[in-house]
Amino acid sequence: MDSPETFTQTLESLIDSGVLRNSSSSRILKSGEIIFHSQDPASSFFCVKTGKIKLVYYANDGQVAHQDLVRAGQCFGEISLVNGTHRSSAIAATTSQLFEISSQAVLEQLHQNSDLAIIFITELIERLQSTRSLLGLRCLNSARTRVLEYLRNLEISSGNTYQLDISFREVAEQLGLSPEALSRTLRDLQTEGIIHRNYRTITFL
């Protein structure tokens, strides 16, 4: 049986069918290209077709407080549905293709289709839980514990071997570590016989 469509897939289907065609546009972004800044007016909702988008959240003093990655098949810009101002900056982490959709058009679809609204809420909850988990890891003092727990969470969903789909620099950013600290910790875990690492492939032993 076919898997149910994600929220992004459903919106893409509505674009293809013409329902959202006049309220949407496709964008190709180069790595490093800025989509919007924190505090910019928010009037669009975004779906990632290919590539990855980095969301950067800042503290009041301007320091980076948290970073999140939005992957292909996911969406972002949901704050535009309830508030007129973005709370983060959005930057293309790789060459990416986006669908940009009018927030008003997305709201209308959510009001008209309760099944679509449930899919949307479910995906938002899953992202919130993932973000809370990462923020919890960043509160741990030990780099070794942060990395080990991060990898164990990956192992739970993917067996003993996991192929990272992001760079080690991006993993380090998510965990609040320097790339050097992450590399040193991974090397120590491999020396201890806890994991085996072949570039981005991590295997628990």
C-alpha positions in Angstrom: 0.0 0.0 0.0 1.3 3.5 -0.9 2.5 5.6 2.0 0.4 8.7 2.8 1.6 11.9 1.3 3.5 14.3 3.4 2.4 17.9 3.7 5.0 19.0 1.2 3.9 16.4 -1.3 0.2 17.3 -0.9 1.0 21.0 -1.5 3.1 20.1 -4.6 0.1 18.0 -5.9 -2.1 21.1 -5.4 0.3 23.2 -7.3 0.5 20.6 -10.1 -3.3 20.4 -10.3 -3.7 24.1 -10.6 -5.3 24.8 -7.2 -2.2 26.6 -5.9 -0.5 27.4 -9.2 -1.3 31.1 -9.1 -0.3 31.4 -5.5 3.1 29.7 -5.8 6.5 29.9 -7.5 9.6 27.7 -7.8 13.0 28.9 -6.8 16.5 27.5 -7.4 19.0 28.6 -4.8 22.8 28.4 -4.7 24.5 27.2 -1.6 24.8 30.1 0.9 22.0 32.1 -0.7 19.8 33.8 1.8 16.0 33.3 1.6 15.1 35.7 4.4 16.6 37.3 7.5 15.3 37.2 11.0 12.8 40.0 11.6 11.9 40.2 7.9 8.2 40.4 7.0 6.7 36.9 6.6 4.1 36.3 4.0 5.3 33.1 2.3 5.4 29.4 3.2 8.2 27.3 1.8 8.6 23.6 0.7 12.0 22.0 0.0 11.9 19.9 -3.1 15.7 19.2 -3.3 18.6 20.2 -1.1 18.8 21.5 2.4 17.9 24.8 4.1 19.6 26.0 7.3 17.4 27.9 9.8 19.5 30.1 12.2 18.0 31.5 15.4 19.7 34.3 17.2 19.7 35.4 20.9 19.0 39.0 21.9 22.7 39.8 21.8 23.0 38.7 18.2 24.8 35.4 19.0 23.6 32.2 17.3 21.4 30.4 19.7 20.3 27.4 17.6 20.5 26.1 14.1 18.1 23.6 12.4 18.2 21.9 9.0 15.2 21.5 6.8 15.6 18.6 4.3 14.0 17.7 1.0 10.3 16.9 1.6 10.0 19.2 4.6 8.6 22.7 4.9 9.4 25.9 6.8 8.2 29.4 7.2 5.2 28.3 9.2 5.5 31.4 11.4 4.1 33.3 8.5 0.7 31.6 9.0 0.3 33.2 12.4 2.7 36.1 12.6 4.0 38.7 10.2 7.7 38.4 11.2 10.3 35.6 10.7 11.9 34.4 13.9 15.0 33.0 12.1 17.2 33.5 9.1 16.9 30.9 6.3 20.0 30.1 4.2 20.5 27.4 1.5 22.9 24.9 3.0 23.3 23.3 -0.5 22.0 24.0 -4.0 18.3 23.7 -3.4 14.9 24.0 -5.1 12.0 25.5 -3.2 8.3 26.0 -3.7 7.3 29.4 -2.3 3.5 29.6 -1.6 1.4 32.5 -0.4 0.7 32.0 3.3 -2.9 33.1 2.8 -3.3 30.3 0.2 -1.9 27.7 2.6 -4.2 28.9 5.4 -7.2 28.6 3.1 -6.3 25.0 2.3 -5.9 24.2 6.0 -9.3 25.6 6.7 -10.9 23.7 3.9 -9.2 20.3 4.4 -9.1 18.8 7.9 -7.0 15.8 6.8 -4.4 18.2 5.4 -4.4 20.2 8.7 -3.8 17.0 10.7 -0.8 16.1 8.4 0.6 19.5 9.0 0.1 19.5 12.8 1.7 16.0 13.0 4.8 17.0 11.0 5.1 20.2 13.2 5.0 18.1 16.3 7.6 15.7 15.0 9.9 18.6 14.2 9.3 20.2 17.6 10.2 16.9 19.3 13.4 16.6 17.3 14.4 20.2 18.1 13.7 19.6 21.8 15.9 16.5 21.7 18.8 18.4 20.1 18.5 21.3 22.6 18.5 18.8 25.4 21.8 17.3 24.1 23.4 20.8 23.9 22.7 21.2 27.7 25.0 18.2 28.4 28.5 19.3 29.6 30.4 16.4 28.1 31.1 16.4 24.4 31.4 12.6 24.5 27.9 12.3 26.0 26.4 14.7 23.5 27.9 12.8 20.5 27.1 9.3 21.9 23.5 10.2 22.6 23.1 11.8 19.2 24.4 8.7 17.5 22.3 6.4 19.7 19.2 8.3 18.7 20.1 7.7 15.1 20.8 4.0 15.8 17.4 3.5 17.3 15.6 4.4 14.1 18.1 2.8 11.6 19.6 -0.3 13.2 23.3 -0.6 14.0 24.5 1.3 10.9 23.6 4.9 10.0 24.5 6.9 6.9 24.6 10.5 7.9 22.9 12.8 5.3 24.6 15.9 6.6 28.2 17.0 7.0 30.1 16.6 10.3 30.3 20.4 10.4 26.5 20.5 10.4 26.4 17.8 13.1 28.8 19.9 15.2 26.6 23.0 14.8 23.5 21.1 15.9 25.3 19.8 19.0 27.0 23.1 19.8 30.5 21.7 19.3 33.4 22.8 17.3 34.2 20.5 14.3 37.5 19.7 16.0 35.8 18.6 19.2 33.4 16.4 17.2 36.2 14.8 15.2 38.2 14.1 18.4 35.2 12.6 20.1 34.4 10.3 17.2 38.0 9.2 17.0 37.9 8.4 20.7 34.7 6.4 20.4 36.2 4.4 17.6 39.4 3.8 19.6 37.3 2.6 22.5 35.5 0.1 20.2 32.1 1.6 20.6 31.7 2.6 16.9 33.3 2.2 13.6 33.3 5.2 11.2 33.8 5.1 7.5 33.5 8.7 6.5 29.7 9.4 7.1 28.8 5.8 7.8 28.6 5.1 11.6 28.3 1.5 12.9 27.8 0.6 16.5 29.9 -2.4 17.5 
